[in-house]
Amino acid sequence: MKEAGREGRMVRFSFVEGDTVLQADDIIYIETNKHRNFFHTQKGLYRIYRKLGDIEEDLAGMDFVRIHQSFLVNMQYVDRISSYVMRLTTGEELSVPKSRYQHVKKEYSRYQGGIPQENV
């Protein structure tokens, strides 16, 4: 569930830890592993049992990009993308498969203001 307004880009999820409202900008990335999703956030780790595709839909329009079958990343935390690796501002590095690499690079460039939406 999304709540309107960029400054209030809040999302509510029913985590294992209980219902929680998060600010989308606090979510660094979401990782899925064996039907469990882990939200890596500024405030800690949250777990949820949902399809990553459903979570991706909930976060549509909030500057997240699916870089891998198992990762959904907030572009706000991307430091750079090169040689099939995405380096985050946290220092973590995530692999970007060849099949998604060009799409991810275009989305990141668009996020930075380099490519108009109609060319993506």
Buried (B, 14 or more C-beta within 10 A) or exposed (E): EBEEEEEEBBBEBEBEEEEBEBBBBBBBBBBBEEEEBBBBBEEEEBEBEBEBEEBBEBBEEBBBBBBBEBBBBBBBBBEEBEEEEBBBEEEBEBBBEEEBBEBBBBBBBBBEEEBEEEEE
